[in-house]
Amino acid sequence: MAESFGVDPERYDRTRAEYPEAMIERIVSASPGPGFLDVGCGTGIEARQFRAAGRTVLGVEPDRRMAGFARRTGLDVEVATFEEWEPAGRTFDAVVSGTAWHWVDPVAGAAKAARVLRPGGVLAPFGHVYQLPPALADALHEAYRRVAPDSPLSFTGRPEVPALDAYQGLYARAAEGIREAGGFDEPELWRHDWQRTYSREELLDLVPTSGGLTTLPPERLAEVVAALGTAVDGMGGTVTLPYATWGLTARRSELS
């Protein structure tokens, strides 16, 4: 699935929301300097935000299609997984990762981040999650079950944990990986809540970039999108989605 997001990088970049400016400022302020390494930079959404904030950003991205898009926006990107990437003696003030750290081994990734961070530098993975209204979530889940009944991602009912709270577990696991790897002060877990309003066309453009849908054959994806479109029409054609951006910051120990 991790390799499926690059199937349409233009759509991914067009539809995926930028990160809250308060979050960008939080990480910029925590960093002791301007040198940033963006792990799993994708099409460069957060890298461009950090660049606009005056940071110098190097991206590492395993998908050549996503990396190629990011390079066309003026970013410097090297193609590799973070675990296999060769820093060649380079060090950084911050290692960031936007909605991608869960694809990195939490212990090996933290250990590598510690090796490439200057003393006092920060490791800051973060990620978005949005929550569909019940009518849309039910329509999406039912359509997915219909077109991909054998998929391990098929839904059997509403999740026990609300979507906005679900990412807490991802970053709690990331924090555990940081503690196990060593070399960092105690990680600080945080969350930013916000919302965004989508037109019918915008929402139907966004949802197919979600994991699970990116791997569907075109005809099955079209069936899911059509079902979701019908549900959006029933809500008046405009939907405001609540978002939560979860993340953590961990400072590299000065003595490590």
C-alpha positions in Angstrom: 0.0 0.0 0.0 2.8 2.4 0.8 3.9 2.2 -2.9 0.3 3.0 -4.1 0.1 6.6 -3.2 2.4 7.6 -6.1 0.0 6.3 -8.7 -1.3 9.8 -9.3 1.0 12.3 -7.6 -0.7 15.3 -9.1 -4.0 14.4 -7.5 -2.3 13.6 -4.2 -0.6 17.0 -4.1 -3.8 18.8 -5.3 -6.1 17.2 -2.7 -4.1 16.6 0.4 -4.4 19.4 2.9 -1.4 21.5 4.0 -0.5 21.3 7.7 -1.6 23.9 10.2 0.6 27.0 10.4 0.7 26.7 14.2 2.2 23.2 13.8 4.8 24.4 11.3 5.7 27.3 13.7 5.9 24.9 16.6 8.5 22.7 14.9 10.4 25.6 13.4 10.7 27.2 16.8 11.8 23.9 18.4 14.6 23.5 15.9 18.1 24.9 16.8 18.8 25.7 13.1 17.5 25.8 9.5 18.6 22.4 8.2 15.6 20.1 7.8 15.4 16.5 6.6 11.9 15.4 5.5 11.4 11.6 5.7 8.9 10.3 3.2 8.4 13.8 1.8 5.9 12.5 -0.9 5.1 15.3 -3.3 6.6 17.9 -1.0 3.5 19.4 0.8 5.1 20.0 4.2 8.6 20.5 2.7 7.3 23.5 0.8 5.7 24.9 4.0 9.0 24.5 5.9 10.8 26.1 2.9 8.4 29.0 3.0 9.2 29.4 6.7 12.9 29.9 5.8 14.2 26.4 6.3 16.5 24.5 4.0 14.8 21.1 3.2 16.2 17.8 1.9 13.6 15.2 1.1 14.0 11.4 1.3 11.2 9.6 -0.6 11.1 5.9 -1.7 8.6 6.4 -4.6 10.2 7.8 -7.7 6.9 9.2 -9.0 6.3 11.3 -5.8 10.0 12.3 -5.7 9.8 13.5 -9.3 6.8 15.7 -8.6 8.5 17.2 -5.6 11.6 17.9 -7.6 9.5 19.8 -10.2 8.4 22.1 -7.4 12.1 23.0 -6.7 12.8 20.6 -3.8 16.0 18.5 -3.4 14.9 14.9 -3.0 16.8 11.7 -2.8 15.1 8.4 -3.6 15.4 5.8 -0.9 13.7 4.4 2.2 14.9 6.1 5.3 16.3 2.9 6.7 18.5 2.5 3.5 19.2 6.1 2.8 22.9 7.1 3.1 23.5 10.5 4.8 27.1 10.6 3.7 28.2 12.5 6.8 25.5 15.1 6.5 23.7 16.3 9.7 20.5 18.3 10.3 18.8 20.4 12.9 15.4 18.7 12.4 14.1 15.4 11.0 10.4 15.8 10.1 8.0 13.4 8.5 4.5 14.3 7.3 1.9 11.4 7.4 4.7 9.0 6.6 6.5 7.9 9.8 4.2 4.9 10.3 5.9 3.4 7.2 9.3 3.6 8.9 10.5 1.1 11.5 9.9 3.0 14.7 13.1 1.9 16.4 15.5 1.8 13.4 14.0 5.1 12.2 14.5 6.8 15.5 18.0 5.5 15.8 18.9 6.8 12.4 17.4 10.1 13.1 19.5 10.4 16.3 22.6 9.7 14.1 21.9 12.4 11.6 20.6 15.1 14.1 23.0 17.6 15.6 23.0 17.8 19.4 19.8 19.6 20.4 18.1 18.8 17.1 14.5 17.6 17.0 12.7 14.6 15.6 9.2 15.6 14.7 6.9 13.1 12.9 3.3 14.3 12.4 0.1 13.4 10.4 -3.4 14.4 9.4 -6.6 12.4 9.9 -10.1 13.6 9.0 -13.5 12.3 10.0 -16.3 11.8 7.6 -19.9 12.5 8.8 -21.7 9.2 9.6 -23.8 9.2 6.4 -20.7 9.5 4.2 -18.7 7.1 6.3 -21.5 4.5 6.1 -21.8 5.0 2.3 -18.0 4.7 1.8 -17.7 1.6 4.0 -20.7 -0.2 2.4 -19.3 0.5 -1.1 -15.9 -0.7 -0.2 -17.2 -3.9 1.3 -19.2 -4.4 -1.9 -16.3 -4.0 -4.4 -13.5 -5.6 -2.2 -15.2 -8.1 0.1 -12.0 -10.1 0.5 -9.7 -7.1 1.3 -8.3 -7.1 4.9 -9.2 -3.4 4.9 -12.9 -4.1 4.3 -14.9 -2.6 7.2 -17.1 -4.7 9.3 -18.8 -1.8 11.1 -18.0 1.5 12.5 -14.6 1.7 14.2 -14.6 1.7 18.0 -12.2 4.6 18.2 -13.3 7.8 16.4 -11.1 8.6 13.4 -9.8 11.9 15.0 -8.5 9.9 18.0 -7.1 7.0 16.0 -3.7 8.5 15.1 -2.9 8.9 18.8 -1.9 5.3 18.8 0.5 5.7 15.8 2.4 8.5 17.6 2.3 6.7 20.9 4.1 3.8 19.1 6.5 6.3 17.5 7.3 7.6 21.0 8.0 4.1 22.2 10.4 3.6 19.3 12.2 6.7 20.3 12.5 5.7 23.9 13.8 2.2 22.9 16.3 3.7 20.4 17.7 6.1 23.0 19.6 9.3 22.3 16.5 11.6 22.9 14.9 13.4 25.7 11.3 12.4 26.6 9.0 12.8 23.5 6.2 15.3 23.7 2.9 14.2 22.1 0.6 16.9 20.7 -2.5 17.5 18.6 -3.9 20.3 16.5 -7.7 20.4 15.7 -9.1 22.3 12.8 -11.6 21.9 10.0 -11.9 22.3 6.2 -15.0 22.7 4.0 -15.1 20.7 0.7 -17.3 21.0 -2.3 -18.6 17.7 -3.8 -16.0 17.8 -6.5 -13.2 18.5 -4.0 -14.2 15.7 -1.6 -14.6 13.1 -4.4 -11.1 14.1 -5.6 -9.6 13.7 -2.1 -11.1 10.4 -0.9 -9.5 8.2 -3.7 -6.0 9.2 -2.3 -6.7 7.3 0.9 -5.0 4.0 1.7 -7.0 1.0 0.5 -8.7 3.0 -2.2 -5.4 3.7 -4.0 -5.0 0.0 -4.7 -8.5 -0.6 -6.2 -8.9 -1.2 -10.0 -10.3 1.9 -11.7 -13.8 0.4 -12.3 -14.2 -0.5 -8.6 -12.9 2.8 -7.4 -15.4 4.5 -9.7 -18.2 2.6 -8.0 -17.0 3.6 -4.6 -16.7 7.3 -5.6 -20.2 7.2 -7.2 -21.7 5.9 -4.0 -20.0 8.6 -2.0 -21.1 11.2 -4.5 -24.7 10.2 -4.0 -24.3 10.5 -0.2 -22.7 14.0 -0.6 -25.6 15.1 -2.8 -28.0 14.0 0.0 -26.1 16.4 2.4 -26.5 19.4 0.0 -23.2 19.0 -1.9 -20.9 20.7 0.6 -19.2 19.0 3.6 -17.1 20.4 6.4 -14.7 17.8 7.8 -13.1 18.0 11.2 -9.3 17.3 11.1 -6.8 16.4 13.8 -3.1 16.7 13.2 -1.2 14.5 15.6 2.5 14.6 16.1 5.4 14.6 18.5 8.7 16.3 19.1 11.7 14.7 20.7 15.0 16.5 21.2 18.3 14.8 20.6 20.1 14.6 23.9 23.0 17.1 24.1 25.2 14.4 25.6 24.4 11.6 23.2 
